């Protein structure tokens, strides 16, 4: 399995926790959708912060490019 496949598998496994937590609460679908969007926003913001932090302290060797 290549690195992209491993990353996709890791993302799917990491998604199980919030999805199962939301499913266990048996909330109405509208509220579940709002909570799911909140989880996506939280993880998205954290991902962006980590990427910015890595870019600031690693000399530009991030996923988005760099000086290479």
ABEGO torsion letter per residue (X at the ends): XBAAAAAAAAAAAAAAAAAAAAAAAGBBAAAAAAAAAAAAAAAAAAAAAAAAAAAAAAGGABAAEEAX
